[in-house]
Amino acid sequence: MDNSMDRYLGQMLDNRYEILEIIGSGGMAVVYKALCHRLNRYVAVKILRDEYANDPEFREHFRAESQAVAMLSHPNIVAVYDYSKDLSCQYIVMELIEGITLKQYMQKKGALRWREALHFATQIAKALSHAHSKGIIHRDIKPQNIMVCKDGSIKVADFGIADLETETDSNSKETMGSIHYISPEQAHGEAADARADIYSLGVVMYEMLTGHLPYDGETVEAIAVQRMSGALTPPGEINPDIPPRLEDITLNAMESDPKQRYQTAEELADDLEAFCKIQLAAESDAVESVDDAAYLAQAKRLQCEAEKKRYKKGKVRSRKVSTLSGFALIVIFILAIMAFLFHFWLKDIFTEGQRVTVPYFIGEQSEDVINSKAYSATFSFHVTMAVDPNTPEGQIIGQKPEANRSIALGSKPIDIELTVSTGIVKTKMPNMVNHEAREAADALTKLGFVPKTKLVSSDTITAGYVVSTDPSANEEVATGSTVYLSVSGGPEVKEVTMPNLLGETKDAAIQKLAALKLQVGSVSEVESDYDAGTVVWQNVAAGEKLAENTVVYLKISSGPKGSTAMESGG
């Protein structure tokens, strides 16, 4: 690390940001933890290294990008609160994230479970969709630029700024790490649009699902050769647990030709969400929670696309089956049906001798039936126990053959299978919260319960994991009872209504925003005829709906021109 950057430790930037410690370093800048004394909160401050801060052209580019990114507002994007206006020190002020990078997370865990990878990929796709809608392209999506928060949510960092670092330091370790994720058009030096970010996300998805990079090499040329040779191992061959439709989505995002990729991040996010909904619904009985027409339409389209390749391969194979083979299969099928009918029905009709009608045993006590002298010479009973919390112990709840069946009596007794209730047996409900839903359902089934699931939103539990159970843990529950699992479908973005802050004092405005869980960005002063210290402008109109944690920017009146200005709010 450049020791000259230590000089900022302990300094107060713009009489507002106290630099506390270094928390990260790159080829272009150093990131510090700082305390904002104006809003009394910790932030991250990214300061340009001297060689870039002294370049007027680069400095202007940095300022323009920072200003644009500061207008982004999305729960899955690291918020930019402020940027330097001082020529002596170029920096941006960002949200301080408590967590680790996705790269560090994968290094600890290896390949992620597909549900967790899906949860992460959906959040990244939504972040890209928001940025692209504002005309901002990341150009360097990779696990090192993605933060995993302690609550399981994802934050994408360095929007609009990461590509500056790539352009200025093509030989750095950070940039070498980007080679594996950049799109083919970027590698060829062509202009990259939003579809380049989609390709990079596809590579990240591949790596999360398999624990491996799709193309591995130490140079752009080596990776380009692998791409051209088509030496890509499908994710499902590395990890057979990956659902085919999720594999298809990943490979679609990674298409070398931009025209063959998803054309928008929103389209990719929609497919990921539709797949998640239909997959969870397919694994549960909670179809009513995913019956939204839009999602089912998306899911149907996904399923059709996923089966196209398999259909084509199957069609080719089917042409090789001769007419004679097909005819032979039909003959075998007919013979099998005839044998079945004869064994179970016709055999009795053509067999001479005494015939017996099977009694109706259901509802009787099994011991009474088995020990009955009236039945012992005619029937041979075989008992299977089954859990039925609504039927007393020992009572017959099923029989084969069914009652009133006429069967010829031979030299041996007629076999009768009886299904007998175990009665009401209580078992302590285990704690299934924060367990993967499929594993929880399997565990409950082994205990004799009947699990049913429903989707709920959760800000703290990863999608596909259990949020709560009914009955709850440690309750005594009758074996065979239905147990309901509430399964996380991921966090729900909560919306609030923007208040009217015009005419409020700065402190009152900040308190109102905080009460609504809205963030405060830069607060600047402007001359106006309004009373000094009151809000005269807000970047979001009153009454507009916006997500919690959205960054709001304010302008405060410094009074009419020529009056004494209040302390700078920028």
C-alpha positions in Angstrom: 0.0 0.0 0.0 1.1 3.6 -0.7 2.2 4.9 2.7 1.5 8.4 1.5 -2.2 7.7 1.8 -1.8 7.3 5.6 -1.6 11.1 5.9 -5.4 11.2 5.7 -5.8 9.2 9.0 -7.2 11.5 11.7 -8.0 14.3 9.2 -11.3 16.0 8.9 -12.4 16.4 5.3 -14.6 19.5 4.5 -15.0 20.0 8.2 -17.4 17.0 8.2 -15.8 13.6 7.6 -13.3 12.3 10.2 -11.0 9.7 8.7 -10.6 6.8 11.2 -9.0 3.8 9.6 -8.2 2.1 6.2 -10.6 -0.6 5.3 -9.7 -1.3 1.7 -7.2 -0.5 -1.1 -7.2 -0.7 -4.9 -5.1 0.5 -7.8 -7.0 3.8 -8.1 -8.1 4.7 -4.6 -8.0 3.8 -0.9 -11.2 3.3 1.2 -11.4 4.6 4.7 -13.9 4.2 7.5 -15.0 7.7 8.6 -17.4 9.4 10.9 -19.8 12.0 9.5 -20.0 14.6 12.3 -23.0 16.4 10.7 -25.3 13.3 10.7 -23.4 11.3 13.4 -23.1 8.1 11.3 -20.2 6.0 10.0 -19.6 6.1 6.3 -17.0 4.8 3.8 -14.8 7.4 2.1 -13.0 6.5 -1.1 -10.1 8.8 -1.8 -8.3 8.9 -5.1 -4.5 8.3 -5.1 -2.4 11.4 -5.9 -1.5 10.4 -9.5 -5.2 10.4 -10.5 -6.3 13.2 -8.3 -3.7 15.5 -10.0 -5.0 14.6 -13.5 -7.5 17.2 -14.5 -9.2 15.1 -17.2 -9.5 12.1 -14.9 -10.6 14.2 -12.0 -13.5 15.7 -14.1 -14.5 12.2 -15.2 -14.5 11.0 -11.6 -16.6 14.0 -10.5 -19.2 13.4 -13.3 -19.5 9.7 -12.6 -19.8 10.3 -8.9 -22.5 12.9 -9.4 -24.5 10.5 -11.6 -24.2 7.5 -9.3 -25.2 9.6 -6.3 -28.7 9.8 -7.9 -29.1 6.0 -7.8 -31.4 4.8 -5.1 -31.9 1.0 -4.7 -31.7 -1.4 -1.7 -29.2 -3.6 -3.5 -26.8 -0.8 -4.5 -24.2 0.7 -2.1 -25.5 4.3 -1.7 -23.3 7.2 -2.6 -24.0 10.1 -0.2 -21.6 12.8 -1.2 -18.6 13.6 -3.4 -15.7 16.0 -3.1 -15.8 19.5 -4.5 -12.3 20.4 -3.3 -9.6 20.2 -5.9 -7.0 19.3 -3.3 -8.6 15.9 -2.5 -10.9 13.9 -4.6 -13.2 11.5 -2.8 -16.7 10.0 -2.6 -18.7 9.2 0.5 -20.5 5.9 0.5 -22.7 3.8 2.7 -20.6 1.7 5.1 -21.5 -2.0 4.6 -21.2 -4.5 7.5 -20.3 -7.7 5.6 -17.8 -9.3 3.3 -17.4 -9.5 -0.5 -19.1 -12.2 -2.4 -15.6 -13.4 -3.4 -14.6 -13.9 0.2 -18.0 -15.5 0.9 -17.4 -18.1 -1.9 -13.9 -18.7 -0.8 -15.3 -19.8 2.6 -18.2 -21.8 1.3 -17.2 -23.0 -2.1 -20.1 -23.7 -4.5 -23.3 -22.2 -3.1 -26.6 -24.1 -2.8 -28.6 -23.2 -5.9 -31.4 -21.5 -3.8 -28.8 -19.2 -2.2 -27.2 -18.5 -5.6 -30.6 -17.7 -7.0 -31.4 -15.3 -4.1 -28.1 -13.4 -4.6 -28.4 -13.3 -8.5 -31.9 -11.9 -8.3 -30.8 -9.0 -6.1 -27.8 -8.3 -8.4 -30.1 -8.4 -11.5 -32.5 -5.9 -9.8 -29.6 -3.6 -8.9 -28.4 -3.7 -12.6 -31.9 -3.1 -13.9 -32.3 0.1 -11.7 -28.8 1.4 -12.7 -29.4 0.7 -16.4 -32.8 2.5 -16.3 -30.8 5.6 -15.2 -28.3 5.2 -18.0 -25.5 3.9 -15.8 -23.5 0.8 -16.7 -21.2 -0.9 -14.2 -18.8 -2.6 -16.7 -16.9 -4.5 -13.9 -19.4 -6.8 -12.3 -17.5 -9.4 -10.4 -17.6 -11.0 -6.9 -15.1 -8.5 -5.6 -17.5 -5.7 -6.2 -20.5 -7.3 -4.6 -21.0 -7.2 -0.8 -22.9 -9.8 1.2 -24.5 -8.2 4.2 -25.0 -9.9 7.6 -28.7 -10.2 6.9 -28.2 -12.1 3.7 -28.9 -9.2 1.4 -26.7 -8.1 -1.5 -25.2 -4.7 -2.2 -23.4 -3.9 -5.5 -20.6 -1.4 -5.2 -18.7 0.9 -7.5 -21.5 1.6 -10.0 -20.1 3.9 -12.8 -16.8 4.1 -11.0 -15.3 0.6 -11.3 -14.7 1.0 -15.0 -12.5 4.0 -14.3 -10.2 1.8 -12.3 -10.1 -0.8 -15.0 -9.2 1.8 -17.6 -6.4 3.4 -15.6 -4.6 0.3 -14.3 -4.8 -2.5 -16.8 -1.9 -4.5 -15.2 -3.1 -4.4 -11.6 -4.2 -7.6 -9.8 -7.7 -6.1 -9.5 -8.0 -5.7 -13.2 -6.5 -9.2 -13.9 -9.3 -10.5 -11.7 -11.8 -8.8 -13.9 -10.7 -10.7 -17.1 -12.7 -13.7 -16.1 -15.9 -11.8 -15.9 -15.8 -9.2 -18.7 -17.9 -9.7 -21.8 -16.4 -10.8 -25.1 -17.1 -7.4 -26.7 -15.2 -5.7 -23.8 -12.3 -8.1 -24.3 -12.2 -7.1 -28.0 -12.1 -3.4 -27.1 -15.6 -2.7 -28.5 -18.1 -0.3 -26.9 -20.0 -2.1 -24.1 -23.7 -1.5 -23.3 -25.9 -2.8 -20.5 -25.7 -6.3 -22.0 -22.0 -6.5 -20.9 -23.2 -6.3 -17.3 -25.6 -9.2 -18.0 -22.8 -11.4 -19.3 -20.7 -10.6 -16.2 -23.6 -11.5 -13.9 -24.0 -14.8 -15.9 -20.3 -15.7 -15.1 -20.9 -14.8 -11.4 -23.9 -17.1 -11.4 -21.9 -19.9 -12.9 -19.2 -19.5 -10.3 -21.7 -19.4 -7.4 -23.5 -22.5 -8.7 -20.4 -24.6 -9.5 -17.5 -23.1 -7.4 -15.5 -22.8 -10.7 -15.0 -20.1 -13.3 -16.4 -21.1 -16.8 -13.2 -20.1 -18.6 -9.9 -20.0 -16.6 -6.7 -18.4 -17.8 -4.1 -15.8 -16.9 -4.5 -13.6 -19.9 -7.3 -12.2 -22.0 -6.0 -14.2 -25.0 -6.0 -17.5 -23.1 -9.6 -16.9 -22.0 -10.6 -15.8 -25.6 -9.2 -19.0 -27.0 -11.4 -21.1 -24.6 -14.5 -19.1 -25.5 -13.9 -19.5 -29.2 -13.3 -23.3 -28.8 -16.6 -23.6 -27.0 -14.9 -25.3 -24.1 -17.7 -24.6 -21.6 -18.7 -27.3 -19.2 -22.5 -26.9 -18.5 -23.1 -26.1 -14.8 -25.3 -29.2 -14.3 -22.4 -31.5 -15.2 -20.3 -30.0 -12.4 -23.2 -29.8 -9.9 -26.1 -32.2 -10.7 -28.3 -30.5 -8.1 -28.7 -27.4 -10.3 -32.3 -27.3 -11.7 -32.2 -27.4 -15.6 -34.1 -24.2 -15.9 -31.7 -22.3 -13.7 -28.8 -23.7 -15.8 -30.5 -22.5 -18.9 -31.0 -19.0 -17.4 -27.3 -18.9 -16.5 -26.1 -20.0 -20.0 -28.5 -17.5 -21.6 -27.0 -14.7 -19.7 -23.5 -15.9 -20.8 -24.2 -16.0 -24.5 -21.1 -14.7 -26.4 -23.2 -12.9 -28.9 -24.9 -9.9 -27.2 -27.9 -10.3 -29.4 -28.5 -13.8 -28.1 -28.3 -12.8 -24.4 -31.0 -11.3 -22.2 -31.5 -7.9 -23.6 -32.2 -6.2 -20.3 -31.4 -6.9 -16.7 -35.1 -6.5 -15.9 -35.9 -9.5 -18.2 -33.2 -11.6 -16.4 -34.6 -10.6 -13.0 -38.1 -11.5 -14.1 -37.0 -14.9 -15.2 -35.1 -15.6 -12.0 -38.1 -14.5 -9.9 -40.6 -16.5 -11.9 -38.3 -19.6 -11.7 -38.0 -19.1 -7.9 -41.8 -18.8 -7.4 -42.7 -21.9 -9.6 -39.9 -24.0 -8.1 -40.9 -23.3 -4.5 -44.6 -23.9 -5.5 -43.6 -27.2 -7.2 -42.0 -28.4 -4.0 -45.0 -27.5 -1.8 -48.8 -27.5 -1.8 -48.9 -23.6 -1.6 -49.9 -23.1 -5.2 -52.3 -20.4 -4.1 -49.3 -18.2 -3.0 -47.9 -18.2 -6.6 -51.0 -18.0 -8.7 -50.2 -14.6 -10.0 -50.9 -14.7 -13.7 -47.7 -12.8 -14.6 -45.5 -15.1 -12.7 -47.2 -18.3 -14.0 -46.8 -16.9 -17.6 -43.2 -16.3 -17.0 -42.7 -19.7 -15.5 -44.5 -21.3 -18.5 -42.2 -19.5 -20.9 -39.2 -20.6 -18.9 -40.3 -24.2 -18.9 -40.9 -24.1 -22.7 -37.4 -22.6 -23.3 -35.8 -25.1 -21.0 -37.3 -28.0 -22.8 -36.6 -26.9 -26.4 -33.2 -28.4 -26.6 -34.3 -31.6 -25.0 -37.2 -31.8 -27.3 -35.1 -31.4 -30.4 -32.7 -34.2 -29.2 -35.6 -36.4 -28.3 -37.2 -35.8 -31.7 -34.0 -36.9 -33.5 -33.8 -40.1 -31.4 -37.5 -40.9 -31.9 -37.0 -40.9 -35.7 -34.6 -43.8 -35.3 -37.4 -46.0 -33.8 -38.8 -48.2 -36.5 -42.5 -48.9 -37.1 -41.9 -52.6 -36.3 -40.4 -51.6 -32.9 -43.4 -49.5 -32.1 -45.8 -52.2 -33.1 -43.9 -54.7 -30.9 -44.3 -52.3 -27.9 -48.0 -52.1 -28.5 -48.4 -55.9 -28.6 -46.4 -56.3 -25.4 -48.6 -53.6 -23.7 -51.8 -55.4 -24.8 -50.5 -58.8 -23.5 -49.5 -57.2 -20.2 -53.0 -55.8 -19.8 -54.6 -59.1 -20.6 -52.4 -60.9 -18.1 -53.3 -58.4 -15.4 -57.0 -58.7 -16.1 -56.8 -62.5 -16.1 -54.8 -62.6 -12.8 -57.1 -60.3 -10.9 -60.5 -60.8 -12.5 -60.9 -63.4 -15.2 -59.0 -66.1 -13.3 -61.8 -66.1 -10.7 -64.5 -66.3 -13.3 -63.0 -69.3 -15.0 -61.9 -71.2 -11.9 -64.4 -73.8 -10.8 -65.2 -74.5 -7.2 -66.5 -72.6 -4.1 -66.4 -68.8 -4.2 -66.1 -66.4 -1.2 -67.1 -62.7 -1.0 -64.5 -60.6 0.9 -66.1 -58.9 3.9 -65.9 -55.2 4.8 -63.2 -55.0 7.5 -62.7 -51.2 7.7 -63.7 -49.8 11.1 -63.3 -53.2 12.9 -60.7 -53.8 15.5 -57.8 -55.7 13.9 -57.3 -58.1 16.8 -61.0 -59.1 16.6 -60.8 -59.8 12.9 -57.4 -61.7 13.0 -58.4 -63.9 15.9 -61.9 -64.6 14.6 -62.5 -68.3 14.1 -65.1 -67.4 11.4 -62.3 -66.0 9.2 -59.2 -68.1 10.2 -59.9 -71.0 7.8 -60.7 -68.7 4.8 -58.4 -65.8 5.1 -54.7 -65.2 5.9 -54.2 -61.7 7.3 -51.1 -59.5 6.8 -51.0 -56.2 8.8 -49.4 -52.9 7.9 -49.4 -50.1 10.5 -50.1 -46.5 9.4 -50.3 -43.2 11.3 -53.8 -41.8 11.5 -54.3 -39.2 14.3 -58.1 -39.3 13.7 -58.5 -43.0 14.2 -58.1 -45.0 17.5 -55.2 -47.4 17.8 -55.8 -50.9 16.4 -58.7 -49.9 14.1 -58.6 -51.1 10.5 -58.4 -48.2 8.0 -57.8 -50.0 4.8 -57.9 -53.4 3.1 -56.8 -55.3 -0.1 -58.6 -56.8 -1.8 -61.5 -54.5 -1.4 -64.8 -55.5 0.2 -67.5 -57.4 -1.8 -64.9 -58.9 -4.2 -65.8 -62.4 -5.2 -62.8 -64.7 -5.1 -62.5 -68.5 -5.8 -61.4 -70.4 -2.8 -58.5 -72.7 -3.5 -56.3 -75.0 -1.4 -54.7 -72.1 0.5 -56.4 -69.3 2.4 -57.0 -66.0 0.6 -54.4 -63.3 1.4 -55.9 -60.1 2.9 -53.8 -57.0 3.6 -55.1 -54.9 6.4 -53.9 -51.3 7.1 -54.2 -50.6 10.9 -54.1 -47.3 12.7 -51.3 -46.7 15.2 -53.6 -44.3 17.0 -52.7 -40.9 18.4 -48.9 -40.7 19.1 -47.5 -37.4 20.1 -44.1 -36.2 19.1 -42.2 -33.0 20.1 -42.0 -30.6 17.2 -38.3 -29.9 16.3 -37.0 -26.4 15.7 -37.0 -26.0 11.9 -36.4 -22.2 11.7 -33.6 -21.2 9.4 -33.3 -24.7 8.0 -33.5 -25.2 4.2 -37.2 -25.9 3.4 -36.6 -29.2 1.5 -34.5 -30.6 4.3 -37.0 -29.5 7.0 -39.8 -31.1 5.1 -37.9 -34.4 4.8 -37.0 -34.4 8.5 -40.7 -33.8 9.5 -41.9 -36.5 7.1 -39.5 -39.0 8.8 -41.0 -38.0 12.2 -44.4 -38.9 10.8 -45.8 -35.4 10.2 -47.3 -34.1 6.9 -45.5 -30.9 6.0 -47.1 -28.2 3.9 -45.3 -25.0 2.9 -46.3 -21.4 2.0 -44.2 -18.5 0.8 -43.7 -15.4 2.9 -41.4 -12.4 2.6 -38.4 -12.0 5.0 -35.7 -9.4 5.4 -33.5 -11.7 7.5 -34.0 -15.3 6.3 -32.5 -16.4 3.0 -35.0 -17.4 0.3 -35.9 -21.1 0.4 -35.3 -21.3 4.2 -37.9 -21.7 7.0 -39.1 -18.5 8.7 -41.5 -20.1 11.1 -43.6 -23.2 11.8 -47.1 -24.0 13.0 -47.1 -25.7 15.4 -44.0 -24.0 16.8 -40.8 -25.7 18.1 -41.1 -28.0 21.3 -44.9 -28.3 21.1 -46.3 -31.8 21.5 -48.0 -32.7 18.2 -49.9 -35.8 17.2 -47.9 -37.9 14.7 -49.5 -37.7 11.3 -50.7 -34.2 11.8 -50.2 -31.5 9.2 -47.3 -29.1 10.0 -47.2 -25.7 8.2 -43.8 -24.3 7.1 -43.6 -20.6 6.3 -40.7 -20.4 3.7 -38.8 -17.2 2.9 -39.3 -15.9 -0.6 -36.6 -13.2 0.0 -36.9 -9.7 1.4 -39.9 -7.5 0.6 -39.1 -4.0 -0.5 -41.3 -1.7 1.7 -42.5 1.6 0.3 -43.1 4.8 2.1 -44.6 8.1 1.0 -42.3 11.1 0.7 -43.4 13.9 3.0 -43.5 17.6 2.2 -40.4 19.1 3.8 -40.6 22.6 2.2 -40.4 25.2 4.9 -39.2 22.8 7.6 -35.9 23.4 9.4 -33.0 21.1 8.5 -33.1 19.2 11.8 -36.9 18.7 11.5 -36.6 17.5 7.9 -33.9 15.0 8.8 -35.9 13.7 11.7 -39.0 13.2 9.5 -36.9 11.3 6.9 -35.3 9.1 9.6 -38.7 8.2 11.0 -39.6 6.9 7.6 -36.3 5.0 7.3 -35.1 7.3 4.5 -31.4 8.2 4.1 -30.2 11.8 3.9 -27.7 12.6 1.1 -25.8 15.8 0.7 -27.5 18.9 2.1 -26.5 22.1 0.1 -27.3 25.8 0.5 -28.9 28.1 -2.0 -29.8 31.8 -1.8 -33.5 32.4 -1.6 -36.1 34.7 -0.2 -37.2 32.0 2.3 -36.0 32.1 5.9 -32.4 31.0 6.4 -32.1 27.3 7.5 -35.4 26.1 6.0 -35.8 23.5 3.2 -36.5 25.0 -0.2 -36.0 22.0 -2.4 -36.2 18.2 -2.2 -35.2 15.9 -5.0 -38.3 13.6 -4.5 -41.7 15.2 -4.8 -44.1 15.1 -1.8 -46.5 12.2 -2.0 -44.3 10.1 -4.3 -43.8 6.4 -3.3 -40.3 5.3 -2.8 -38.4 2.3 -1.1 -37.1 2.5 2.4 -33.4 3.4 2.7 -33.7 5.6 -0.4 -31.3 8.5 -0.3 -33.0 11.9 -0.4 -31.2 15.2 -1.2 -32.2 18.6 0.2 -31.4 22.2 -0.4 -31.5 24.7 2.5 -32.0 28.4 2.2 -29.1 30.6 3.2 -31.3 33.7 3.1 -31.5 36.5 0.5 -28.4 37.4 -1.4 -26.0 39.4 0.7 -27.3 38.1 4.0 -25.1 36.2 6.5 -24.9 32.5 5.3 -25.4 29.7 7.7 -22.8 26.9 8.0 -22.3 25.0 4.8 -24.5 22.0 4.5 -22.6 20.4 1.5 
